[in-house]
């Protein structure tokens, strides 16, 4: 895999022919690896994350690798600092280093995840196991992309500095719009960004290798790589459909342990017809996002007098609270949303006929009373036999884990190559 490397320009003055130019760090923008890698080092690191501490013979059984291969990979990953041995857990009477359990060496390092939403940006610090160490939300800056991204990078750097005993290794950015993963350049119509230099600006601000991914594709990858369900692996040829809904709606397809990432960017389901009367910015009525997005639901609640008018626009939390407190009109609006979502998921599921369907986003997770209505609408609209359909186990933290998996994906796909890129 080729890795685009952007070099910062070096300014030279009149004395430059007498002085050596100051060395500037290279800015590594590395396409994320949204897949389960079959490389031996990747396999050993992955099983150490999910099952560690474990011995080499257990790792060999779990990965299907030979003991000799596992020994070589463990030694290499120990040298890189990605694994550590747990001599204190060695079985009594065991002889020889191969009997010493090993695990991911998570304490010295962290990665930085950034999820740029239309309204809120989340910044996440995670360890090498994908465990979130801490997270903070800031309003997504409006205006020119360069200024907005510079501000986000500044906030991320300050946040990561709280863990002064950990060395940051990588940054991952997940966001909507059209993402060129090779260059880290993004078109984000909702934010008004055109050819936004997301990768370069974040890399400059943090001084780290950076990967950038479309956020729904990243959410699908988090289910493959970070979900507890992923410990059982993916069956050969298995396909999956990930459906996301909150302020925006989107889907991602997984095939054989890999997220399908079209070269021209992810497709859009924003304007799928739903039959509602909601007016869309495209000029049509009944488009999906114009019907089920947070802003659309809040507008419907305001029009119905369910939420009070005020100087500040009400939030979805206020609507959820009203419905949970017994407001029938508030509940009915959320039920209507759930029914539209159920019908839409059924249509897409029947179209793609995947082995597995995962539903993510606060439109599903923040109002549990709506889930039965999603299920009922799905069952009525689908013509295929029901298979594996579930709500994401990440709950209302899907955005956090989406950016986390982008920050970790290259490390877990190519541990040796990734650590070389992190060298000062």
C-alpha positions as CSV (number, residue, x, y, z in Angstrom):
1,X,0.0,0.0,0.0
2,X,1.4,3.4,-1.0
3,X,1.3,6.1,1.6
4,X,1.0,9.7,0.5
5,X,3.4,11.9,2.4
6,X,3.1,15.6,2.4
7,X,6.2,17.6,3.3
8,X,6.0,21.0,4.9
9,X,7.7,23.7,2.8
10,X,10.9,25.0,4.2
11,X,11.4,28.7,4.1
12,X,14.8,29.9,3.1
13,X,16.3,33.3,3.4
14,X,19.3,35.1,1.9
15,X,21.7,33.1,4.1
16,X,20.3,29.7,3.1
17,X,23.3,28.8,1.0
18,X,25.5,29.0,4.1
19,X,23.1,27.3,6.5
20,X,21.5,23.9,6.5
21,X,17.7,24.2,6.2
22,X,15.8,23.5,9.3
23,X,14.3,20.0,9.2
24,X,10.5,19.9,9.4
25,X,8.5,16.8,10.4
26,X,6.8,15.0,7.6
27,X,3.0,14.9,7.7
28,X,1.9,11.3,7.3
29,X,-1.7,11.0,5.9
30,X,-2.4,7.3,5.9
31,X,-5.6,5.7,4.5
32,X,-7.4,3.8,7.3
33,X,-7.6,0.0,7.1
34,X,-11.3,-0.6,7.8
35,X,-10.9,-4.4,7.8
36,X,-9.8,-7.4,9.7
37,X,-6.3,-8.0,8.5
38,X,-5.1,-11.5,7.8
39,X,-1.4,-10.7,8.4
40,X,0.3,-12.8,11.1
41,X,1.4,-9.8,13.2
42,X,-2.1,-8.3,12.9
43,X,-3.6,-11.6,14.0
44,X,-1.4,-11.9,17.1
45,X,-2.0,-8.3,18.1
46,X,-5.8,-8.6,17.6
47,X,-6.1,-11.8,19.7
48,X,-3.9,-10.2,22.4
49,X,-6.4,-7.3,22.5
50,X,-9.5,-9.5,22.7
51,X,-8.2,-12.4,24.8
52,X,-5.1,-11.3,26.6
53,X,-3.3,-12.1,28.7
54,X,-2.8,-15.4,26.9
55,X,0.0,-17.8,26.1
56,X,1.6,-18.4,22.8
57,X,0.0,-21.8,22.3
58,X,-3.5,-20.3,23.0
59,X,-2.7,-17.6,20.5
60,X,-1.7,-20.2,17.9
61,X,-5.0,-22.0,18.3
62,X,-7.0,-18.7,18.2
63,X,-5.2,-17.4,15.1
64,X,-4.6,-20.6,13.2
65,X,-0.9,-19.8,13.0
66,X,1.9,-22.2,13.8
67,X,3.7,-21.9,17.2
68,X,6.9,-20.9,15.4
69,X,5.1,-18.0,13.6
70,X,3.4,-16.9,16.8
71,X,6.8,-16.9,18.6
72,X,8.3,-14.7,15.8
73,X,5.4,-12.3,15.8
74,X,5.3,-12.0,19.6
75,X,9.0,-11.3,19.7
76,X,8.7,-8.6,17.1
77,X,5.7,-6.9,18.8
78,X,7.5,-7.1,22.1
79,X,10.5,-5.3,20.6
80,X,8.2,-2.6,19.2
81,X,6.6,-2.1,22.5
82,X,3.1,-3.1,21.4
83,X,3.0,-6.2,23.6
84,X,4.3,-6.9,27.1
85,X,4.8,-10.1,28.9
86,X,3.1,-11.0,32.2
87,X,5.6,-13.1,34.1
88,X,3.5,-12.7,37.2
89,X,0.8,-14.8,35.5
90,X,3.1,-17.7,34.4
91,X,1.5,-21.0,35.4
92,X,3.2,-22.7,38.3
93,X,5.9,-25.2,37.2
94,X,6.0,-23.8,33.6
95,X,9.4,-23.7,32.0
96,X,10.6,-21.5,29.2
97,X,9.6,-18.1,27.8
98,X,6.9,-19.4,25.5
99,X,4.8,-20.2,28.6
100,X,4.8,-16.6,29.8
101,X,1.5,-14.9,29.0
102,X,1.5,-11.7,26.9
103,X,-1.0,-8.9,26.4
104,X,-1.3,-5.5,24.6
105,X,1.1,-3.0,26.2
106,X,-1.6,-0.4,26.5
107,X,-0.3,1.8,29.3
108,X,2.5,3.8,27.6
109,X,0.4,4.9,24.6
110,X,-2.8,6.6,23.4
111,X,-4.5,7.5,20.1
112,X,-6.6,10.5,19.4
113,X,-10.0,10.2,17.8
114,X,-11.9,13.1,16.4
115,X,-15.5,12.9,15.3
116,X,-16.6,16.0,13.5
117,X,-20.4,16.3,13.5
118,X,-22.6,18.8,12.0
119,X,-23.3,20.4,15.4
120,X,-20.9,18.8,17.9
121,X,-17.3,17.6,17.6
122,X,-16.1,14.8,19.9
123,X,-12.5,14.4,20.9
124,X,-11.5,11.0,22.3
125,X,-8.4,9.6,23.9
126,X,-8.1,5.8,23.7
127,X,-5.5,3.2,24.6
128,X,-4.3,0.5,22.2
129,X,-7.0,-1.9,23.2
130,X,-9.7,0.6,22.0
131,X,-10.7,1.5,25.5
132,X,-11.8,5.1,25.8
133,X,-9.7,6.9,28.4
134,X,-11.7,10.1,28.2
135,X,-13.8,12.2,25.8
136,X,-14.9,15.8,25.5
137,X,-17.4,17.6,23.2
138,X,-16.9,21.0,21.7
139,X,-19.2,22.9,19.3
140,X,-18.2,22.3,15.7
141,X,-16.7,25.6,14.6
142,X,-18.6,27.3,11.8
143,X,-17.0,29.2,8.9
144,X,-14.0,28.5,6.8
145,X,-12.7,24.9,7.0
146,X,-9.1,25.9,7.6
147,X,-9.9,28.0,10.6
148,X,-12.4,25.4,12.0
149,X,-10.0,22.5,11.6
150,X,-7.1,24.5,13.2
151,X,-9.3,25.2,16.2
152,X,-10.3,21.5,16.4
153,X,-6.7,20.4,16.2
154,X,-5.8,22.9,19.0
155,X,-8.5,21.5,21.2
156,X,-7.5,17.9,20.5
157,X,-3.8,18.6,21.3
158,X,-4.8,20.2,24.6
159,X,-7.0,17.4,25.5
160,X,-4.5,14.7,24.7
161,X,-1.8,16.5,26.8
162,X,-3.8,15.6,29.9
163,X,-2.3,12.1,29.7
164,X,1.3,13.4,30.0
165,X,2.7,9.9,30.8
166,X,1.4,8.4,27.5
167,X,2.8,8.9,24.1
168,X,0.3,9.7,21.4
169,X,0.8,7.4,18.4
170,X,-1.9,8.2,15.8
171,X,-4.9,10.4,15.1
172,X,-8.1,9.3,13.4
173,X,-10.8,11.6,12.1
174,X,-14.3,10.5,11.2
175,X,-16.9,12.8,9.6
176,X,-19.6,13.0,7.1
177,X,-19.4,14.2,3.5
178,X,-17.1,12.9,0.7
179,X,-13.8,11.7,2.1
180,X,-10.7,11.1,0.0
181,X,-8.9,8.7,2.4
182,X,-5.7,8.9,0.4
183,X,-5.2,12.6,0.8
184,X,-7.4,13.4,3.8
185,X,-9.4,16.0,1.7
186,X,-13.1,16.3,2.4
187,X,-16.1,17.9,0.8
188,X,-18.8,18.4,3.5
189,X,-21.8,20.3,2.1
190,X,-23.6,20.5,5.5
191,X,-20.6,22.4,6.9
192,X,-20.0,24.3,3.7
193,X,-16.5,22.7,3.3
194,X,-15.1,22.2,-0.2
195,X,-11.7,20.5,-0.5
196,X,-11.1,20.8,3.2
197,X,-7.6,19.8,4.1
198,X,-8.7,17.7,7.0
199,X,-5.7,15.3,7.1
200,X,-3.0,17.9,6.6
201,X,-4.3,20.4,9.2
202,X,-5.0,17.8,11.9
203,X,-1.5,16.3,11.2
204,X,0.1,19.7,11.5
205,X,-1.8,20.6,14.7
206,X,-1.1,17.3,16.5
207,X,2.3,16.3,15.0
208,X,1.0,12.7,14.4
209,X,0.2,10.4,11.5
210,X,-3.5,10.9,10.6
211,X,-6.1,8.8,9.0
212,X,-9.5,10.2,7.8
213,X,-12.6,8.2,7.1
214,X,-16.3,8.7,6.3
215,X,-18.0,8.4,9.7
216,X,-20.6,5.7,8.8
217,X,-18.0,3.5,7.3
218,X,-15.9,4.0,10.4
219,X,-18.9,3.0,12.6
220,X,-19.2,-0.2,10.6
221,X,-15.5,-0.9,11.1
222,X,-15.8,-0.4,14.8
223,X,-18.3,-3.3,14.8
224,X,-15.7,-5.5,13.0
225,X,-12.7,-4.5,15.1
226,X,-13.8,-3.2,18.5
227,X,-17.2,-4.8,19.3
228,X,-17.2,-7.7,21.8
229,X,-19.1,-9.6,19.2
230,X,-16.1,-9.3,16.9
231,X,-14.1,-11.7,19.1
232,X,-15.9,-14.6,17.5
233,X,-14.6,-13.4,14.1
234,X,-16.4,-13.1,10.8
235,X,-17.5,-16.1,8.8
236,X,-15.9,-16.4,5.3
237,X,-18.0,-14.4,2.8
238,X,-20.2,-12.9,5.5
239,X,-21.9,-9.6,4.5
240,X,-23.3,-6.9,6.8
241,X,-25.4,-3.7,6.5
242,X,-24.7,-0.9,9.0
243,X,-27.5,1.7,9.2
244,X,-26.9,4.9,11.0
245,X,-29.4,7.6,12.0
246,X,-29.2,10.8,14.1
247,X,-28.7,14.2,12.6
248,X,-27.9,12.5,9.3
249,X,-28.6,9.0,7.9
250,X,-26.2,6.7,6.1
251,X,-25.3,3.1,5.4
252,X,-22.1,1.1,5.0
253,X,-21.6,-2.4,3.6
254,X,-19.2,-5.0,5.0
255,X,-18.0,-8.0,3.0
256,X,-15.8,-10.7,4.3
257,X,-14.5,-8.7,7.3
258,X,-13.9,-5.5,5.2
259,X,-15.8,-2.3,5.0
260,X,-16.7,-1.5,1.4
261,X,-15.2,1.9,0.6
262,X,-16.1,3.1,-2.9
263,X,-13.4,5.1,-4.5
264,X,-15.7,8.0,-5.2
265,X,-16.9,8.1,-1.6
266,X,-19.9,6.6,0.2
267,X,-23.3,6.6,-1.4
268,X,-26.2,8.6,0.1
269,X,-29.6,7.6,1.4
270,X,-30.5,11.1,2.5
271,X,-33.1,11.5,-0.2
272,X,-34.7,8.1,-0.2
273,X,-38.5,8.6,-0.4
274,X,-40.5,7.9,2.8
275,X,-44.0,9.0,1.9
276,X,-44.0,11.8,4.6
277,X,-44.9,15.4,3.9
278,X,-41.7,16.8,5.2
279,X,-40.1,19.4,3.0
280,X,-36.5,18.8,2.0
281,X,-33.9,21.3,1.0
282,X,-33.7,19.6,-2.4
283,X,-37.2,20.8,-3.1
284,X,-38.9,17.4,-2.8
285,X,-41.1,16.1,0.0
286,X,-40.6,13.0,2.1
287,X,-36.9,12.6,1.8
288,X,-35.4,10.4,4.5
289,X,-33.2,13.0,6.3
290,X,-35.9,15.6,6.1
291,X,-38.1,13.2,7.9
292,X,-36.0,11.5,10.6
293,X,-33.1,13.8,11.3
294,X,-32.9,15.4,14.8
295,X,-33.5,18.8,13.3
296,X,-36.6,17.6,11.4
297,X,-38.0,15.9,14.5
298,X,-37.4,19.0,16.7
299,X,-39.1,21.2,14.0
300,X,-42.1,18.8,14.0
301,X,-42.3,19.0,17.8
302,X,-42.2,22.8,17.7
303,X,-44.9,23.0,15.1
304,X,-47.1,20.7,17.2
305,X,-46.5,22.8,20.3
306,X,-44.9,19.9,22.1
307,X,-41.7,21.8,22.9
308,X,-41.9,25.4,24.0
309,X,-40.6,28.2,21.9
310,X,-37.5,30.0,23.4
311,X,-34.5,32.0,22.4
312,X,-32.5,28.8,22.2
313,X,-33.6,26.0,20.0
314,X,-34.8,22.9,22.0
315,X,-32.7,19.8,21.9
316,X,-33.6,16.1,21.3
317,X,-32.9,15.5,25.0
318,X,-35.9,17.7,25.8
319,X,-38.1,15.7,23.5
320,X,-36.9,12.4,24.8
321,X,-37.5,13.6,28.3
322,X,-41.0,14.8,27.5
323,X,-41.9,11.4,25.9
324,X,-40.4,9.5,28.8
325,X,-42.3,11.6,31.3
326,X,-45.7,10.6,29.7
327,X,-46.3,13.2,26.9
328,X,-48.3,11.3,24.4
329,X,-47.7,13.8,21.5
330,X,-44.0,13.6,22.1
331,X,-44.1,9.8,22.1
332,X,-46.2,9.8,18.9
333,X,-43.6,11.9,17.1
334,X,-40.8,9.5,18.1
335,X,-43.0,6.5,17.1
336,X,-43.5,8.0,13.7
337,X,-39.7,8.4,13.3
338,X,-39.2,4.8,14.5
339,X,-41.7,3.5,11.9
340,X,-40.1,5.3,9.1
341,X,-36.7,4.0,10.2
342,X,-38.1,0.4,10.4
343,X,-39.6,0.6,6.9
344,X,-36.4,2.1,5.4
345,X,-34.1,-0.5,7.0
346,X,-36.5,-3.2,5.7
347,X,-36.2,-1.8,2.1
348,X,-32.5,-1.7,2.2
349,X,-32.2,-5.1,3.9
350,X,-34.3,-6.6,1.2
351,X,-32.3,-4.9,-1.5
352,X,-28.9,-6.1,-0.2
353,X,-29.9,-9.2,1.6
354,X,-27.0,-9.1,4.0
355,X,-26.2,-11.8,6.6
356,X,-26.2,-9.2,9.4
357,X,-27.9,-5.9,10.0
358,X,-26.6,-3.5,12.7
359,X,-28.5,-0.3,13.7
360,X,-26.5,2.5,15.2
361,X,-27.1,6.1,16.2
362,X,-29.1,8.0,18.8
363,X,-32.2,7.7,16.7
364,X,-32.3,4.1,17.8
365,X,-30.5,4.1,21.1
366,X,-31.8,7.2,22.9
367,X,-35.4,6.2,23.1
368,X,-35.8,2.5,23.9
369,X,-39.6,2.7,23.8
370,X,-39.3,3.3,20.0
371,X,-37.4,0.1,19.3
372,X,-40.5,-2.2,19.3
373,X,-42.0,0.2,16.7
374,X,-38.9,-0.1,14.5
375,X,-39.1,-3.9,14.8
376,X,-42.8,-4.0,13.9
377,X,-42.4,-1.7,10.9
378,X,-39.5,-3.7,9.7
379,X,-41.3,-7.0,10.0
380,X,-44.3,-5.6,8.1
381,X,-42.2,-4.1,5.3
382,X,-39.6,-6.8,4.8
383,X,-40.4,-9.8,2.5
384,X,-37.4,-11.9,3.4
385,X,-36.8,-14.3,6.3
386,X,-35.5,-12.5,9.3
387,X,-31.8,-13.0,10.2
388,X,-29.4,-11.3,12.5
389,X,-30.6,-7.8,13.2
390,X,-29.4,-5.9,16.2
391,X,-28.8,-2.5,17.8
392,X,-25.1,-1.5,18.1
393,X,-23.6,-2.4,21.5
394,X,-21.9,1.0,21.5
395,X,-25.1,2.7,22.4
396,X,-24.9,6.5,22.3
397,X,-21.1,6.3,21.9
398,X,-21.0,5.2,18.3
399,X,-19.3,8.4,17.2
400,X,-16.6,8.0,19.8
401,X,-15.8,4.4,18.7
402,X,-15.9,5.4,15.0
403,X,-13.1,7.9,15.4
404,X,-11.2,5.5,17.7
405,X,-11.2,2.7,15.2
406,X,-9.9,5.1,12.5
407,X,-7.0,6.0,14.9
408,X,-6.2,2.3,15.5
409,X,-7.0,0.7,12.2
410,X,-3.5,1.0,10.7
411,X,-1.8,-0.2,13.9
412,X,-4.0,-3.3,13.9
413,X,-3.6,-3.9,10.2
414,X,0.1,-3.4,9.9
415,X,1.7,-3.1,13.4
416,X,5.3,-3.1,12.3
417,X,4.8,-0.5,9.5
418,X,2.6,1.7,11.7
419,X,5.1,1.9,14.5
420,X,7.8,2.8,12.0
421,X,5.7,5.8,10.9
422,X,5.2,6.9,14.5
423,X,9.0,7.1,15.1
424,X,10.1,10.7,15.7
